[in-house]
Amino acid sequence: MDKTYVKLNGKWIYLYRAVDRYGDTVDFFLCGRRDNSAALYFFRKAIRYNNSPSKVAVDKSGSNKSALDALNKELDQDHKIQILQNKYLNNRVEQHHRFIKNG
């Protein structure tokens, strides 16, 4: 999962995207802000339509980690999401952004 800026109708907004291990888009969300509530909304939306993942790789963004921690508090021990937070683990989704921005 990652987010990036995109220009839509002349306005810069955040594009939240999640891809699976094969690089296919799982879900996306456009939002004017980048904070805990936006990240939490995106994760809930993605899980509602695509089931709960066992692992999620995110960058060092505090809002993503905080949102996943909040989700994990709601889940029982057997369904908690493993959070892989590292600058380079989400390179697959980062590489997709270049096509969105340059395409």
C-alpha positions as CSV (number, residue, x, y, z in Angstrom):
1,M,0.0,0.0,0.0
2,D,1.2,3.5,-0.8
3,K,0.0,6.9,-1.6
4,T,1.1,9.6,-4.0
5,Y,0.0,13.0,-5.3
6,V,-1.9,13.2,-8.6
7,K,-3.5,16.1,-10.3
8,L,-7.2,15.8,-11.0
9,N,-9.1,18.6,-12.7
10,G,-6.3,21.0,-11.8
11,K,-6.2,20.1,-8.1
12,W,-3.5,18.0,-6.4
13,I,-5.0,15.1,-4.3
14,Y,-3.7,12.0,-2.7
15,L,-4.1,8.6,-4.4
16,Y,-4.0,5.7,-2.0
17,R,-3.4,2.4,-3.8
18,A,-3.0,-1.2,-2.7
19,V,-1.5,-3.9,-5.0
20,D,-1.2,-7.6,-4.5
21,R,2.0,-9.6,-4.7
22,Y,1.6,-9.9,-8.4
23,G,1.4,-6.1,-8.9
24,D,-2.4,-6.0,-9.7
25,T,-4.3,-3.2,-8.1
26,V,-6.5,-4.4,-5.2
27,D,-8.2,-1.1,-4.4
28,F,-7.7,2.7,-4.6
29,F,-9.0,5.8,-2.9
30,L,-8.7,9.5,-3.8
31,C,-8.6,12.0,-0.9
32,G,-7.7,15.6,-0.3
33,R,-5.9,14.8,2.9
34,R,-3.2,12.5,4.1
35,D,-3.9,11.6,7.7
36,N,-4.9,8.7,10.0
37,S,-8.6,8.9,9.3
38,A,-8.0,8.9,5.5
39,A,-5.7,5.9,5.8
40,L,-8.1,4.1,8.1
41,Y,-11.0,4.7,5.7
42,F,-8.9,3.3,2.8
43,F,-7.9,0.2,4.7
44,R,-11.5,-0.5,5.8
45,K,-12.7,0.0,2.2
46,A,-10.1,-2.3,0.8
47,I,-10.8,-5.0,3.3
48,R,-14.6,-4.7,2.9
49,Y,-14.3,-5.4,-0.8
50,N,-11.2,-7.7,-0.9
51,N,-11.0,-9.5,2.4
52,S,-8.4,-9.0,5.1
53,P,-4.7,-9.5,4.1
54,S,-2.3,-11.4,6.3
55,K,0.5,-8.9,5.7
56,V,0.6,-5.3,4.5
57,A,3.8,-3.5,3.4
58,V,3.8,0.2,3.9
59,D,6.4,3.0,3.9
60,K,7.5,4.9,7.0
61,S,4.3,7.0,7.0
62,G,3.0,7.3,10.6
63,S,-0.6,7.6,9.4
64,N,-0.5,4.2,7.7
65,K,1.0,2.4,10.7
66,S,-1.5,4.1,13.0
67,A,-4.4,3.1,10.9
68,L,-3.3,-0.5,10.7
69,D,-2.7,-0.5,14.5
70,A,-6.3,0.7,15.0
71,L,-7.6,-2.0,12.7
72,N,-5.6,-4.7,14.5
73,K,-7.2,-3.6,17.8
74,E,-10.6,-4.5,16.3
75,L,-9.5,-8.0,15.1
76,D,-9.1,-11.2,17.1
77,Q,-5.6,-12.6,17.5
78,D,-6.0,-15.1,14.6
79,H,-6.8,-12.3,12.1
80,K,-4.4,-9.6,13.0
81,I,-2.6,-8.0,10.0
82,Q,1.2,-8.2,10.0
83,I,2.6,-4.8,9.3
84,L,5.8,-4.6,7.3
85,Q,7.0,-1.0,7.6
86,N,10.1,-0.3,5.6
87,K,11.2,2.4,3.1
88,Y,11.9,-0.2,0.4
89,L,9.3,-3.0,0.9
90,N,6.6,-1.3,-1.1
91,N,8.7,-0.7,-4.2
92,R,6.2,-2.6,-6.4
93,V,3.5,-0.1,-5.8
94,E,6.0,2.8,-6.0
95,Q,7.0,1.7,-9.5
96,H,3.3,1.8,-10.6
97,H,3.1,5.4,-9.6
98,R,5.6,6.4,-12.3
99,F,3.1,5.3,-15.0
100,I,0.3,7.3,-13.3
101,K,2.3,10.4,-13.1
102,N,4.1,10.2,-16.4
103,G,1.3,8.5,-18.4
